[in-house]
């Protein structure tokens, strides 16, 4: 009986692996990755490679997120919340690291603010709008909303310092700006560390950690979660290299598309769309606006407090150091976004009207971002 039970378990485990890998996102990821490799080896049009790379990265980002959340389910709520939050932006971090290595500093910096604004306006807006259409007024903890607002305004203050500094000094020396950016990046890591320590030592969570959206689903083993996470990460690195390698040709072929637009709109959508869908789903299907807001706001804070300083320090490995000076458009859009999202959520209630406003604001920002190079 014991041997039969063992054989049955092994057979079931093998079947589970096959069933999981026959789902649409795994099939699309594998087929798209194979097609991408063939296109790269055959020296196909860089524009086609760029498009296929974007398509490949979308399901891969979803797979990284799923395997991370499955792994987090084995570690307990504290460590799991840390893993979910920290690795939630892994795909975008990898893409921007590859772009940073290639010298696309404007694209990398635009992706930081674009990702934060996209999460706060587009993702929160879609969650509020679709959830509101289906469930009416949705509620979440008002104290948590105040915590979100405090964190967002603190981060915006940190990000404002170099931008204000360079404009008030009418163009400070590059070395001074770099030193200031390194100091602020270190400060952001400290804030991030304090936030994580607080979430580990208190009963209440912070926006820097969140529960798993996979909770209650069929749980993977630690081994399976780890293997899928590593494999998908390796594939993201490869796809990112091919995507970044095609950017220069895309910019030359389509003069209306700027490096800034790619970084502000395209890269954040490609790297974060899987997490965006999860946030909208938990609001629409499960009427769980609390988790939807934790994903949207938490992802923005992760980008600003973890990914941005990580990129600043990573740039020290290259000949081109990245600073934290942003153009006035990015700066104003980030401040305005934090203000409106904080005001919309400060009463602990959301509805489809508020969500619709946030979506419209994002579309206006995206349009202005597209027109920005034309306006000079």
Backbone torsions as a table, in degrees:
resi	resn	phi	psi	omega
1	UNK	NA	-41.1	-178.7
2	UNK	-61.9	-43.3	179.7
3	UNK	-65.7	-40.1	-180.0
4	UNK	-62.5	-42.9	179.8
5	UNK	-62.7	-40.7	179.7
6	UNK	-64.7	-45.0	179.1
7	UNK	-62.1	-42.1	179.9
8	UNK	-61.8	-43.0	179.5
9	UNK	-62.7	-43.1	-179.5
10	UNK	-64.6	-42.2	179.1
11	UNK	-62.8	-42.9	179.0
12	UNK	-63.2	-41.6	179.2
13	UNK	-61.3	-43.0	178.7
14	UNK	-64.1	-39.5	178.3
15	UNK	-64.6	-39.3	179.2
16	UNK	-61.8	-43.0	177.7
17	UNK	-58.7	-46.8	-179.0
18	UNK	-63.1	-44.5	-178.5
19	UNK	-63.2	-43.5	179.5
20	UNK	-62.4	-40.1	-176.1
21	UNK	-82.0	-2.9	175.7
22	UNK	-98.3	6.1	176.8
23	UNK	-76.7	155.8	-173.5
24	UNK	-52.6	-43.9	-174.3
25	UNK	-66.5	-33.0	177.9
26	UNK	-72.1	-41.0	179.2
27	UNK	-63.6	-46.5	179.6
28	UNK	-62.2	-42.6	-178.5
29	UNK	-61.3	-46.9	-177.5
30	UNK	-68.4	-47.5	-179.1
31	UNK	-62.7	-44.6	-179.1
32	UNK	-65.6	-37.3	179.5
33	UNK	-66.6	-42.3	177.9
34	UNK	-62.6	-44.5	179.0
35	UNK	-62.3	-39.0	-179.6
36	UNK	-64.3	-42.8	178.6
37	UNK	-63.5	-43.6	178.9
38	UNK	-61.4	-44.2	179.4
39	UNK	-62.6	-41.2	-179.5
40	UNK	-66.4	-45.5	-178.4
41	UNK	-66.7	-35.5	-178.3
42	UNK	-86.2	4.2	178.1
43	UNK	56.4	48.2	178.7
44	UNK	-71.0	176.8	179.7
45	UNK	-57.7	129.7	178.5
46	UNK	-58.2	-30.4	178.1
47	UNK	-64.2	-44.1	178.0
48	UNK	-64.5	-41.5	178.3
49	UNK	-60.8	-41.8	178.9
50	UNK	-60.2	-47.5	-178.6
51	UNK	-64.1	-45.8	-179.2
52	UNK	-66.4	-35.8	177.5
53	UNK	-63.4	-41.5	177.2
54	UNK	-61.8	-44.3	178.7
55	UNK	-62.5	-38.7	-179.3
56	UNK	-67.4	-40.2	-175.4
57	UNK	-70.1	-27.1	-177.5
58	UNK	-63.2	-54.9	178.1
59	UNK	-68.3	-30.7	178.6
60	UNK	-64.7	-38.9	176.5
61	UNK	-63.4	-38.4	177.5
62	UNK	-64.8	-39.5	-179.6
63	UNK	-68.0	-40.4	175.5
64	UNK	-59.4	-44.5	179.6
65	UNK	-63.1	-43.7	-179.8
66	UNK	-64.6	-46.4	-178.7
67	UNK	-66.1	-35.1	176.9
68	UNK	-63.8	-44.9	-178.9
69	UNK	-68.2	-36.1	176.1
70	UNK	-65.1	-41.0	177.3
71	UNK	-65.4	-39.0	-179.4
72	UNK	-63.9	-29.3	180.0
73	UNK	-65.0	-20.3	-179.5
74	UNK	-90.3	-8.8	-170.6
75	UNK	-104.7	-4.7	-176.4
76	UNK	93.1	163.2	-172.8
77	UNK	-63.9	-35.4	-176.7
78	UNK	-71.1	-58.3	179.4
79	UNK	-64.6	-38.2	178.8
80	UNK	-61.7	-42.4	177.5
81	UNK	-61.8	-38.7	177.3
82	UNK	-64.5	-45.5	-179.4
83	UNK	-63.7	-45.0	-179.4
84	UNK	-59.0	-44.2	-177.6
85	UNK	-72.7	-46.1	-174.4
86	UNK	-69.2	-42.6	-177.8
87	UNK	-90.9	-0.4	179.8
88	UNK	-63.4	-27.3	179.8
89	UNK	-109.3	24.3	-176.1
90	UNK	-59.9	-43.2	-177.7
91	UNK	-62.3	-45.0	-179.8
92	UNK	-67.8	-36.5	177.3
93	UNK	-61.1	-43.3	179.9
94	UNK	-64.3	-45.6	-179.9
95	UNK	-59.7	-46.0	-177.7
96	UNK	-70.3	-32.1	176.0
97	UNK	-64.4	-42.2	178.2
98	UNK	-65.5	-41.4	178.5
99	UNK	-66.7	-37.0	178.1
100	UNK	-63.2	-43.4	178.3
101	UNK	-60.4	-35.8	-179.2
102	UNK	-80.2	-6.6	176.1
103	UNK	93.8	11.8	180.0
104	UNK	-86.4	70.4	-174.8
105	UNK	-66.7	-40.4	-179.9
106	UNK	-63.4	-42.1	178.6
107	UNK	-62.6	-44.0	-177.8
108	UNK	-64.3	-46.5	-179.4
109	UNK	-66.6	-37.9	177.9
110	UNK	-64.9	-33.3	-179.3
111	UNK	-68.1	-27.7	179.1
112	UNK	-66.8	-55.0	-179.7
113	UNK	-70.3	-37.1	179.8
114	UNK	-63.4	-39.0	179.5
115	UNK	-68.0	-44.3	-180.0
116	UNK	-62.8	-45.7	-179.4
117	UNK	-67.2	-39.5	178.3
118	UNK	-61.7	-42.7	177.8
119	UNK	-64.1	-43.9	-174.7
120	UNK	-73.8	-39.9	-177.5
121	UNK	-92.2	-55.5	-173.8
122	UNK	-73.5	-50.4	-176.3
123	UNK	-69.0	-49.5	177.3
124	UNK	-60.0	-41.4	-178.9
125	UNK	-63.3	-45.2	178.5
126	UNK	-63.8	-41.3	178.9
127	UNK	-62.2	-44.0	179.4
128	UNK	-67.5	-42.7	-176.0
129	UNK	-67.9	-53.8	-177.5
130	UNK	-68.8	-39.8	176.5
131	UNK	-64.5	-38.1	179.6
132	UNK	-68.9	-38.3	177.5
133	UNK	-61.0	-39.4	-176.2
134	UNK	-85.9	-38.8	-171.0
135	UNK	-114.3	-3.0	-176.5
136	UNK	79.8	-142.1	178.9
137	UNK	-70.2	128.3	177.9
138	UNK	-110.8	140.1	-175.6
139	UNK	-116.6	151.6	170.8
140	UNK	-148.2	170.1	-171.9
141	UNK	-61.9	124.8	-178.0
142	UNK	-67.9	-34.9	178.4
143	UNK	-65.1	-37.6	176.7
144	UNK	-63.4	-39.5	178.6
145	UNK	-61.0	-40.3	178.0
146	UNK	-65.9	-37.4	178.0
147	UNK	-63.7	-42.6	177.0
148	UNK	-57.2	-48.4	-177.0
149	UNK	-60.7	-43.7	179.6
150	UNK	-60.7	-46.1	-179.4
151	UNK	-64.1	-43.9	-177.9
152	UNK	-63.8	-45.4	-179.3
153	UNK	-68.7	-33.2	176.6
154	UNK	-64.5	-43.5	-179.9
155	UNK	-66.7	-41.7	179.2
156	UNK	-61.6	-38.3	177.6
157	UNK	-61.4	-44.0	178.4
158	UNK	-62.0	-43.4	-178.0
159	UNK	-71.0	-23.0	-177.8
160	UNK	-76.2	-26.5	-171.5
161	UNK	-56.9	-54.3	-178.9
162	UNK	-65.8	-35.2	-179.7
163	UNK	-66.2	-45.5	177.2
164	UNK	-64.3	-41.3	-177.2
165	UNK	-59.4	-47.5	-175.7
166	UNK	-70.2	-28.4	179.5
167	UNK	-82.6	-31.8	178.4
168	UNK	-78.0	-25.0	177.9
169	UNK	-94.9	2.1	179.1
170	UNK	56.2	44.7	175.5
171	UNK	94.6	77.7	179.0
172	UNK	-70.9	164.1	179.0
173	UNK	-60.8	144.9	-178.6
174	UNK	-58.1	-38.8	-179.4
175	UNK	-63.1	-38.9	179.3
176	UNK	-65.6	-44.2	179.4
177	UNK	-63.2	-41.1	179.4
178	UNK	-63.0	-42.6	178.0
179	UNK	-63.4	-43.0	178.9
180	UNK	-63.1	-41.1	-180.0
181	UNK	-65.2	-40.2	178.0
182	UNK	-64.5	-40.9	178.2
183	UNK	-63.9	-42.1	178.8
184	UNK	-68.2	-37.8	177.7
185	UNK	-61.5	-41.6	176.6
186	UNK	-63.2	-40.7	177.4
187	UNK	-62.5	-37.7	178.3
188	UNK	-65.7	-39.2	176.5
189	UNK	-63.2	-36.0	178.9
190	UNK	-66.3	-44.8	177.4
191	UNK	-60.6	-42.8	178.5
192	UNK	-61.2	-45.3	178.9
193	UNK	-62.9	-41.3	178.1
194	UNK	-64.0	-40.2	178.8
195	UNK	-63.0	-41.8	179.3
196	UNK	-68.9	-40.2	178.5
197	UNK	-62.3	-41.0	179.5
198	UNK	-62.9	-41.8	-179.1
199	UNK	-68.6	-27.9	179.8
200	UNK	-80.0	-27.5	-172.7
201	UNK	-104.6	-2.5	178.7
202	UNK	-125.5	161.8	-179.0
203	UNK	-72.0	-32.0	-178.2
204	UNK	-85.6	140.8	-179.8
205	UNK	-83.6	166.3	173.7
206	UNK	-114.4	166.5	177.1
207	UNK	-63.2	-9.9	179.7
208	UNK	-84.8	-5.0	175.0
209	UNK	-140.2	149.0	-178.8
210	UNK	-150.2	155.2	178.0
211	UNK	-70.5	166.2	-178.1
212	UNK	-79.2	136.6	174.7
213	UNK	-78.1	-10.6	179.4
214	UNK	-88.9	-0.8	-177.2
215	UNK	-58.7	130.0	-178.5
216	UNK	94.5	-13.4	176.1
217	UNK	-82.9	170.6	177.8
218	UNK	-62.9	123.9	-171.3
219	UNK	-85.7	135.8	173.4
220	UNK	-83.8	161.4	173.0
221	UNK	-76.4	163.1	177.7
222	UNK	-61.0	-41.2	-179.3
223	UNK	-61.3	-48.3	-179.1
224	UNK	-63.5	-43.5	179.3
225	UNK	-60.1	-43.9	-179.4
226	UNK	-65.7	-43.3	-179.9
227	UNK	-63.1	-45.4	-179.1
228	UNK	-65.7	-40.5	180.0
229	UNK	-62.2	-47.7	-179.5
230	UNK	-64.8	-46.1	-178.1
231	UNK	-62.5	-44.6	-179.2
232	UNK	-68.1	-35.0	177.9
233	UNK	-64.8	-43.5	177.9
234	UNK	-60.7	-41.6	179.8
235	UNK	-67.5	-35.9	177.2
236	UNK	-63.8	-41.2	177.8
237	UNK	-59.6	-47.3	179.6
238	UNK	-62.7	-45.6	180.0
239	UNK	-65.2	-36.8	179.3
240	UNK	-65.1	-40.6	178.3
241	UNK	-59.7	-43.9	-179.1
242	UNK	-70.6	-36.5	177.5
243	UNK	-63.6	-50.2	-178.3
244	UNK	-64.2	-36.0	179.1
245	UNK	-64.2	-20.5	-178.6
246	UNK	-98.5	-4.2	-173.8
247	UNK	-62.7	-45.6	-176.7
248	UNK	-57.3	-43.1	179.3
249	UNK	-66.5	-40.2	179.4
250	UNK	-61.9	-42.5	-179.9
251	UNK	-64.7	-36.2	178.6
252	UNK	-74.8	-35.2	-177.4
253	UNK	-76.0	-28.0	-178.1
254	UNK	-126.5	84.2	-176.4
255	UNK	-59.3	-24.5	179.6
256	UNK	-73.0	-16.1	179.3
257	UNK	-100.8	124.4	-177.8
258	UNK	-102.0	164.2	174.1
259	UNK	-59.6	-36.7	179.0
260	UNK	-63.8	-43.2	-179.8
261	UNK	-65.0	-42.2	177.6
262	UNK	-58.3	-43.3	-178.5
263	UNK	-72.5	-39.0	-174.1
264	UNK	-77.7	-35.4	-174.2
265	UNK	-112.2	-55.7	-169.6
266	UNK	-69.6	-52.8	-176.2
267	UNK	-60.3	-46.2	177.4
268	UNK	-60.5	-37.6	179.8
269	UNK	-67.6	-45.0	-179.9
270	UNK	-63.0	-43.8	-176.1
271	UNK	-78.1	-23.4	-172.5
272	UNK	-118.2	-0.8	-171.4
273	UNK	-60.9	-33.3	180.0
274	UNK	-63.3	-44.2	179.2
275	UNK	-69.1	-33.6	176.3
276	UNK	-59.4	-45.3	-178.5
277	UNK	-63.3	-40.1	178.7
278	UNK	-60.5	-45.3	-179.3
279	UNK	-60.8	-43.1	-179.6
280	UNK	-69.1	-38.8	-179.5
281	UNK	-63.5	-44.1	-177.2
282	UNK	-68.2	-26.3	175.7
283	UNK	-77.3	-46.7	-175.3
284	UNK	-74.7	-46.4	-174.8
285	UNK	-84.7	-39.2	-172.7
286	UNK	-107.0	-0.5	-178.6
287	UNK	53.9	38.7	-177.2
288	UNK	-113.0	78.4	-179.4
289	UNK	-69.4	-26.4	178.6
290	UNK	-59.2	-49.5	179.8
291	UNK	-68.1	-37.7	178.7
292	UNK	-60.0	-42.8	179.2
293	UNK	-70.6	-36.4	177.0
294	UNK	-61.2	-39.7	179.1
295	UNK	-68.9	-47.9	-175.8
296	UNK	-67.1	-52.8	-178.5
297	UNK	-70.4	-41.7	-179.6
298	UNK	-61.4	-40.2	179.0
299	UNK	-64.7	-39.9	177.5
300	UNK	-62.6	-45.3	-179.6
301	UNK	-66.1	-35.8	177.1
302	UNK	-62.7	-42.4	178.6
303	UNK	-61.9	-45.8	-174.3
304	UNK	-76.1	-36.9	-174.4
305	UNK	-97.6	-18.9	-177.6
306	UNK	-118.1	-54.2	-177.0
307	UNK	-66.2	-46.9	-177.9
308	UNK	-59.0	-53.2	178.4
309	UNK	-64.9	-32.6	177.2
310	UNK	-61.8	-39.5	178.7
311	UNK	-68.4	-36.8	178.0
312	UNK	-61.4	-46.5	-179.6
313	UNK	-71.9	-35.0	177.9
314	UNK	-64.2	-32.1	-178.7
315	UNK	-66.0	-17.3	177.1
316	UNK	-65.5	-20.3	179.2
317	UNK	-77.8	-11.7	-176.5
318	UNK	-115.9	172.5	-178.0
319	UNK	-75.8	-17.3	-178.2
320	UNK	-111.0	107.5	-179.7
321	UNK	-83.2	137.4	179.9
322	UNK	-90.9	136.9	175.2
323	UNK	-109.7	-179.6	-178.6
324	UNK	-112.8	30.9	174.5
325	UNK	-90.1	124.8	-179.0
326	UNK	-115.1	155.1	178.6
327	UNK	-71.2	165.2	-174.0
328	UNK	-64.2	-30.4	178.0
329	UNK	-63.2	-50.1	178.8
330	UNK	-60.5	-46.0	-176.4
331	UNK	-61.0	-48.9	-179.5
332	UNK	-65.1	-40.6	-179.6
333	UNK	-64.6	-39.7	179.9
334	UNK	-66.8	-44.7	178.9
335	UNK	-62.6	-48.2	-179.6
336	UNK	-60.8	-39.2	179.2
337	UNK	-62.5	-46.8	-179.4
338	UNK	-62.9	-38.7	179.7
339	UNK	-64.7	-50.5	-175.2
340	UNK	-67.9	-40.1	179.9
341	UNK	-66.5	-39.1	178.2
342	UNK	-64.6	-41.0	179.7
343	UNK	-68.8	-40.3	-179.2
344	UNK	-64.8	-35.4	-173.2
345	UNK	-100.7	-1.6	-172.1
346	UNK	-70.2	-16.4	177.9
347	UNK	-92.2	0.1	178.8
348	UNK	74.7	14.6	179.1
349	UNK	-134.0	146.0	176.1
350	UNK	-136.1	159.0	177.5
351	UNK	-148.9	174.8	-174.9
352	UNK	-66.5	-28.7	179.6
353	UNK	-65.2	-47.4	178.2
354	UNK	-63.2	-39.9	178.0
355	UNK	-62.7	-41.2	179.1
356	UNK	-62.0	-38.5	178.0
357	UNK	-62.4	-44.8	-179.1
358	UNK	-63.3	-41.4	178.7
359	UNK	-62.5	-44.9	179.7
360	UNK	-61.3	-42.5	178.9
361	UNK	-61.4	-40.3	178.7
362	UNK	-64.1	-42.6	179.8
363	UNK	-62.5	-37.8	177.8
364	UNK	-66.5	-41.1	178.0
365	UNK	-64.2	-43.4	-180.0
366	UNK	-62.8	-41.3	179.0
367	UNK	-63.9	-46.6	178.4
368	UNK	-61.2	-37.3	179.3
369	UNK	-63.7	-39.4	178.7
370	UNK	-67.9	-38.3	-177.3
371	UNK	-81.6	-15.0	-173.5
372	UNK	-54.2	-47.3	179.7
373	UNK	-62.8	-34.2	-179.3
374	UNK	-67.4	-37.0	180.0
375	UNK	-74.0	-13.9	178.5
376	UNK	76.2	NA	NA
